């Protein structure tokens, strides 16, 4: 057996994956399997499954050993987190996904993602995504590997790779990582594991660690933040779009007060608000300064531990050819917004100054097609044009 080679990964200092059970170095144990010397783990689509779910893990391993790779993959694609509002998909839906090459949106619908479907389908448009891009500009060092915890379907990883970063993604749900590999074309290492469990590897050099729109879901936040710092190994820790309990956000999770988050963060942590971060993304000249968030009862906070001395460049390199945002359509009066769901409109409309109806009325498809490079970049930053996979 040989040490796991992190296929498709561009991070050299992961130093090998560790078993979540006995902390031994994981090794290949034949095709699509890893072992820690005592237990075996599925390794499908170059994604190790390291969750502490023995029955599910053993069922997938048994299929893999019998050469039934598709059946093993279906077992893992059914796995969910504790907040999933809908039962896992049926085998017929998974057969359709794997046999018919369904698109991004249809695949999520067949996976029974429920409201998460629209969240992922239009994540790149949401102000929460722009605040994350700005936080990365402020806190990520391009020379350091970047590890995203709770990376979901890989939207941020896609932008980071397009801008020259070496990345790895960790998430609790295997199917989200599978989406990241299949539709977002993530080249970096993807690992299915519990962020509240034992360390996944022992870093030898500093990393940037990023966790966005997810930290409030963790119950044992002290344990998670320590795990993030362990992964960073002296590098920056970026925690973005964290709900506080100042208001009822109407979503799942375990938000706490802003004061508790500030007490949890390191002394050198810099706190920011979402509106300031979105404005920074939309107007991110290199010399622009963003003001730290004043302590109070803010509904959402973000922070950077061990922040760099100066911000990096905007993550404005395209991952693919630009296309019109699917939320927008052309009318006789220019572009108009077609909200994907009433909930999406209710949550984001007032926080999206870049979708000003009066400005959208002045834009048509011909103007987008003939726009100069600098203007296309502006449209990209304003989310009028996107580089996302087709829905």
C-alpha positions as CSV (number, residue, x, y, z in Angstrom):
1,X,0.0,0.0,0.0
2,X,1.1,3.6,-0.7
3,X,0.3,6.8,1.0
4,X,-2.7,8.6,-0.4
5,X,-1.6,10.9,-3.1
6,X,-4.4,13.5,-3.0
7,X,-5.3,13.0,-6.6
8,X,-6.1,16.3,-8.4
9,X,-5.0,18.2,-5.3
10,X,-2.6,21.2,-5.7
11,X,-1.9,21.5,-2.0
12,X,1.4,20.0,-1.1
13,X,1.4,20.4,2.7
14,X,-1.7,18.4,3.6
15,X,0.9,15.8,4.7
16,X,-1.6,12.9,4.1
17,X,-5.1,12.4,5.4
18,X,-5.6,11.0,8.9
19,X,-8.2,8.5,10.0
20,X,-11.0,10.1,12.0
21,X,-11.1,7.0,14.1
22,X,-7.5,6.2,15.1
23,X,-5.6,9.2,13.7
24,X,-3.4,6.8,11.6
25,X,-2.3,7.9,8.1
26,X,-4.8,6.7,5.5
27,X,-3.4,4.5,2.8
28,X,-4.8,3.1,-0.5
29,X,-6.4,-0.3,0.0
30,X,-7.2,-1.1,-3.6
31,X,-9.3,0.8,-6.1
32,X,-11.6,3.3,-4.5
33,X,-10.8,2.4,-0.9
34,X,-8.6,3.8,1.9
35,X,-7.6,2.1,5.2
36,X,-6.2,3.2,8.5
37,X,-5.1,-0.4,9.2
38,X,-8.3,-1.2,11.1
39,X,-11.2,0.3,9.1
40,X,-11.8,0.9,5.4
41,X,-13.2,4.1,3.9
42,X,-14.8,4.8,0.5
43,X,-12.8,6.9,-1.9
44,X,-15.0,7.6,-4.9
45,X,-14.6,10.4,-7.5
46,X,-11.4,11.2,-5.7
47,X,-13.4,12.2,-2.6
48,X,-12.6,10.3,0.7
49,X,-15.7,9.6,2.8
50,X,-14.5,10.0,6.4
51,X,-17.8,10.6,8.3
52,X,-18.3,8.6,11.5
53,X,-21.3,6.7,10.2
54,X,-20.2,3.0,10.4
55,X,-23.3,1.4,8.9
56,X,-23.3,3.6,5.8
57,X,-19.6,3.5,5.4
58,X,-19.5,-0.3,5.6
59,X,-22.4,-0.7,3.1
60,X,-20.6,1.5,0.6
61,X,-17.3,-0.4,1.2
62,X,-19.1,-3.7,0.6
63,X,-20.4,-2.5,-2.8
64,X,-17.0,-1.2,-3.8
65,X,-15.3,-4.5,-2.9
66,X,-17.9,-6.3,-5.1
67,X,-17.1,-4.1,-8.0
68,X,-20.5,-2.3,-7.8
69,X,-19.1,1.2,-7.9
70,X,-22.4,2.8,-8.9
71,X,-24.3,1.2,-6.0
72,X,-21.6,2.4,-3.6
73,X,-21.8,5.9,-5.0
74,X,-25.6,5.9,-4.6
75,X,-25.1,5.0,-0.9
76,X,-22.9,8.1,-0.4
77,X,-25.1,10.4,-2.5
78,X,-28.1,9.6,-0.2
79,X,-26.2,10.8,2.9
80,X,-27.5,14.1,4.4
81,X,-26.7,16.4,7.3
82,X,-29.0,16.9,10.3
83,X,-30.7,20.0,8.8
84,X,-31.9,18.3,5.6
85,X,-35.7,19.1,5.4
86,X,-36.6,16.4,3.0
87,X,-35.9,12.6,3.0
88,X,-32.9,11.3,0.9
89,X,-33.5,10.6,-2.8
90,X,-34.8,7.3,-4.0
91,X,-32.7,4.9,-6.1
92,X,-34.7,5.8,-9.2
93,X,-33.7,9.4,-8.9
94,X,-30.1,8.6,-8.4
95,X,-30.1,6.3,-11.4
96,X,-31.5,9.1,-13.5
97,X,-28.7,11.4,-12.2
98,X,-25.9,8.9,-13.0
99,X,-27.3,7.5,-16.2
100,X,-28.8,10.6,-18.0
101,X,-26.2,13.2,-17.3
102,X,-28.7,15.6,-15.8
103,X,-27.9,19.4,-15.4
104,X,-26.9,21.2,-12.2
105,X,-30.4,22.4,-11.3
106,X,-32.2,19.1,-12.1
107,X,-29.5,17.1,-10.3
108,X,-30.1,19.0,-7.1
109,X,-33.8,18.6,-7.4
110,X,-33.4,14.9,-7.9
111,X,-31.1,14.8,-4.8
112,X,-34.0,16.3,-2.8
113,X,-32.1,19.4,-1.8
114,X,-35.4,21.3,-1.2
115,X,-34.8,25.1,-0.6
116,X,-31.0,24.5,-0.9
117,X,-31.5,23.9,-4.6
118,X,-32.2,27.6,-5.3
119,X,-29.6,28.7,-2.8
120,X,-26.9,26.8,-4.7
121,X,-28.3,27.5,-8.2
122,X,-28.2,31.2,-7.6
123,X,-25.5,31.5,-4.9
124,X,-23.2,33.5,-7.1
125,X,-25.8,36.3,-7.3
126,X,-26.5,36.6,-3.6
127,X,-25.0,39.4,-1.5
128,X,-23.7,36.8,0.9
129,X,-21.5,35.5,-1.9
130,X,-20.1,38.9,-2.7
131,X,-19.4,39.5,1.0
132,X,-17.4,36.2,0.9
133,X,-15.4,37.3,-2.2
134,X,-14.6,40.5,-0.4
135,X,-13.6,38.7,2.8
136,X,-11.3,36.5,0.8
137,X,-9.7,39.6,-0.9
138,X,-9.0,41.0,2.6
139,X,-7.7,37.9,4.2
140,X,-6.5,35.3,1.8
141,X,-2.8,35.1,0.8
142,X,-2.3,33.7,-2.7
143,X,1.0,32.1,-1.8
144,X,-0.7,30.0,0.9
145,X,-2.9,27.0,0.2
146,X,-6.6,27.8,1.1
147,X,-8.9,25.3,2.8
148,X,-12.6,26.0,2.8
149,X,-14.5,24.3,5.6
150,X,-18.2,23.7,4.8
151,X,-17.5,24.4,1.1
152,X,-20.9,23.1,-0.1
153,X,-21.0,22.7,-3.9
154,X,-17.7,24.6,-4.4
155,X,-18.8,28.0,-5.6
156,X,-16.0,29.8,-3.7
157,X,-13.4,27.1,-4.6
158,X,-14.3,27.7,-8.3
159,X,-13.6,31.4,-8.1
160,X,-10.4,30.8,-6.1
161,X,-9.0,28.3,-8.6
162,X,-9.8,30.7,-11.5
163,X,-7.7,33.3,-9.6
164,X,-4.7,31.1,-9.2
165,X,-5.2,29.8,-5.6
166,X,-4.5,26.2,-4.6
167,X,-7.5,25.0,-2.7
168,X,-9.0,22.1,-0.8
169,X,-12.6,21.8,0.3
170,X,-14.2,20.0,3.3
171,X,-17.9,19.3,3.8
172,X,-20.1,17.0,5.8
173,X,-22.3,16.0,2.8
174,X,-20.8,13.9,0.1
175,X,-23.2,14.8,-2.6
176,X,-22.3,18.5,-2.3
177,X,-18.6,17.6,-2.9
178,X,-19.7,15.4,-5.8
179,X,-21.5,18.5,-7.3
180,X,-18.3,20.5,-6.8
181,X,-16.3,18.0,-8.7
182,X,-18.8,17.4,-11.5
183,X,-20.3,20.8,-12.2
184,X,-17.8,23.3,-10.7
185,X,-14.8,21.3,-12.0
186,X,-12.9,21.7,-8.8
187,X,-9.4,20.4,-9.2
188,X,-8.3,20.6,-5.6
189,X,-8.7,18.0,-2.9
190,X,-12.3,17.4,-1.7
191,X,-12.9,15.7,1.7
192,X,-16.1,14.5,3.2
193,X,-15.7,14.8,6.9
194,X,-17.0,16.3,10.1
195,X,-15.4,19.6,11.0
196,X,-16.2,18.9,14.7
197,X,-14.3,15.6,14.7
198,X,-10.6,14.9,15.1
199,X,-8.0,16.6,12.8
200,X,-8.0,15.4,9.2
201,X,-4.3,16.1,8.7
202,X,-1.3,17.8,10.3
203,X,-0.2,20.9,8.4
204,X,3.5,21.7,8.1
205,X,3.1,25.2,6.8
206,X,0.5,28.0,7.3
207,X,-2.8,27.8,5.4
208,X,-5.6,30.2,4.9
209,X,-8.8,28.7,6.3
210,X,-12.2,30.0,5.2
211,X,-15.7,29.1,6.5
212,X,-18.6,31.1,5.1
213,X,-22.3,31.1,5.8
214,X,-21.9,28.0,7.9
215,X,-20.3,28.7,11.2
216,X,-23.6,29.4,13.0
217,X,-24.8,25.8,12.1
218,X,-22.2,24.3,14.3
219,X,-23.4,23.5,17.9
220,X,-19.9,23.2,19.5
221,X,-18.4,26.4,18.1
222,X,-15.4,26.5,20.4
223,X,-14.4,23.1,19.1
224,X,-14.9,24.1,15.5
225,X,-12.9,27.4,15.7
226,X,-10.0,25.5,17.4
227,X,-10.1,23.0,14.5
228,X,-10.0,25.9,12.0
229,X,-7.0,27.4,13.7
230,X,-5.3,24.0,13.8
231,X,-5.8,23.7,10.0
232,X,-4.5,27.2,9.5
233,X,-1.3,26.5,11.4
234,X,-0.6,30.2,12.0
235,X,-2.2,31.4,8.8
236,X,-5.4,33.5,8.6
237,X,-8.8,32.2,9.6
238,X,-11.7,33.8,7.8
239,X,-15.2,33.3,9.2
240,X,-17.9,34.9,7.0
241,X,-21.6,35.7,7.2
242,X,-22.2,34.4,10.7
243,X,-25.7,34.8,12.0
244,X,-26.1,36.3,15.5
245,X,-29.2,35.9,17.7
246,X,-30.0,39.6,17.4
247,X,-32.9,38.7,15.1
248,X,-34.7,35.6,14.0
249,X,-33.2,34.7,10.7
250,X,-35.8,32.1,9.9
251,X,-33.3,29.4,9.2
252,X,-31.8,26.5,11.0
253,X,-28.6,26.7,13.2
254,X,-27.4,27.7,16.6
255,X,-26.6,31.5,16.4
256,X,-25.2,33.2,19.5
257,X,-24.7,36.9,20.4
258,X,-22.2,39.1,18.6
259,X,-20.5,39.6,22.0
260,X,-19.9,35.9,22.3
261,X,-18.4,35.7,18.8
262,X,-16.1,38.6,19.6
263,X,-15.0,36.9,22.8
264,X,-14.4,33.7,20.8
265,X,-12.2,35.4,18.2
266,X,-8.5,36.1,18.7
267,X,-7.4,39.5,20.0
268,X,-6.1,40.6,16.6
269,X,-9.3,39.6,14.8
270,X,-10.9,42.3,12.5
271,X,-14.7,42.3,12.3
272,X,-16.8,43.4,9.3
273,X,-20.4,43.8,8.3
274,X,-22.0,42.3,5.1
275,X,-23.0,45.6,3.6
276,X,-19.5,47.0,4.0
277,X,-18.0,43.9,2.4
278,X,-20.5,44.0,-0.5
279,X,-19.6,47.6,-1.1
280,X,-15.9,46.7,-1.0
281,X,-16.4,44.1,-3.7
282,X,-18.4,46.4,-5.9
283,X,-15.8,49.2,-5.6
284,X,-12.6,47.4,-4.8
285,X,-9.9,49.7,-6.0
286,X,-6.6,48.5,-4.5
287,X,-6.3,51.5,-2.2
288,X,-9.9,51.4,-0.9
289,X,-10.2,51.1,2.9
290,X,-13.0,49.1,4.5
291,X,-14.1,50.2,8.0
292,X,-14.2,47.6,10.7
293,X,-17.7,46.7,12.1
294,X,-18.6,48.7,15.3
295,X,-19.5,46.4,18.1
296,X,-23.2,46.2,18.8
297,X,-26.2,43.9,18.1
298,X,-25.5,43.3,14.4
299,X,-27.5,40.5,12.9
300,X,-24.6,39.2,10.9
301,X,-20.8,39.4,11.4
302,X,-17.7,38.3,9.7
303,X,-14.1,38.3,11.0
304,X,-10.5,37.6,10.1
305,X,-8.0,36.2,12.6
306,X,-4.3,36.9,11.9
307,X,-5.3,39.4,9.0
308,X,-2.7,40.2,6.4
309,X,-1.2,43.7,6.5
310,X,-2.9,44.6,3.2
311,X,-5.7,43.2,1.0
312,X,-5.0,41.2,-2.1
313,X,-6.4,41.6,-5.5
314,X,-10.1,41.1,-6.2
315,X,-11.2,37.6,-7.3
316,X,-12.3,38.9,-10.6
317,X,-10.8,36.4,-13.0
318,X,-13.5,34.4,-14.8
319,X,-13.8,30.7,-14.3
320,X,-15.5,30.3,-17.7
321,X,-17.1,32.4,-20.5
322,X,-19.5,35.0,-19.2
323,X,-23.2,34.7,-19.8
324,X,-26.3,36.7,-18.7
325,X,-27.3,36.0,-15.1
326,X,-30.3,33.5,-15.3
327,X,-32.2,35.6,-12.8
328,X,-32.2,38.4,-15.4
329,X,-34.2,38.5,-18.7
330,X,-34.4,41.1,-21.5
331,X,-37.6,43.0,-22.0
332,X,-38.6,46.1,-24.1
333,X,-37.5,48.2,-21.1
334,X,-34.1,46.6,-20.7
335,X,-33.2,43.9,-18.2
336,X,-35.6,42.9,-15.4
337,X,-35.2,40.6,-12.4
338,X,-37.1,37.3,-12.3
339,X,-36.8,36.2,-8.7
340,X,-36.3,32.4,-8.5
341,X,-38.5,32.1,-5.4
342,X,-40.5,34.4,-3.2
343,X,-38.1,33.5,-0.3
344,X,-35.1,34.5,-2.4
345,X,-36.6,37.8,-3.1
346,X,-37.6,38.4,0.5
347,X,-34.2,37.6,1.8
348,X,-32.0,39.4,-0.7
349,X,-33.8,42.2,-2.6
350,X,-33.1,45.0,-0.2
351,X,-29.4,43.9,0.1
352,X,-28.7,44.0,-3.7
353,X,-27.9,47.6,-4.7
354,X,-26.2,46.1,-7.8
355,X,-29.7,45.1,-9.2
356,X,-31.1,48.7,-9.3
357,X,-34.2,48.5,-11.6
358,X,-33.5,51.9,-13.1
359,X,-29.9,50.9,-14.0
360,X,-31.0,47.5,-15.4
361,X,-33.5,49.3,-17.7
362,X,-30.6,51.0,-19.4
363,X,-29.0,47.6,-20.4
364,X,-29.9,45.3,-23.2
365,X,-28.3,42.1,-24.6
366,X,-26.6,43.9,-27.5
367,X,-24.9,46.3,-25.1
368,X,-23.6,43.4,-23.0
369,X,-22.3,41.6,-26.1
370,X,-20.4,44.6,-27.4
371,X,-19.2,45.9,-24.1
372,X,-15.5,46.6,-23.8
373,X,-13.4,44.4,-21.5
374,X,-13.4,46.9,-18.6
375,X,-17.2,47.3,-18.8
376,X,-17.7,43.5,-18.9
377,X,-15.7,43.3,-15.7
378,X,-18.0,45.8,-14.1
379,X,-21.1,43.8,-15.2
380,X,-19.4,40.7,-13.8
381,X,-18.8,42.4,-10.4
382,X,-22.4,43.6,-10.4
383,X,-23.6,40.0,-11.2
384,X,-25.3,41.0,-14.4
385,X,-22.8,38.7,-16.2
386,X,-21.7,35.4,-14.5
387,X,-19.2,32.7,-15.1
388,X,-21.2,30.0,-13.5
389,X,-22.1,26.5,-14.9
390,X,-25.3,26.3,-16.9
391,X,-28.3,25.4,-14.9
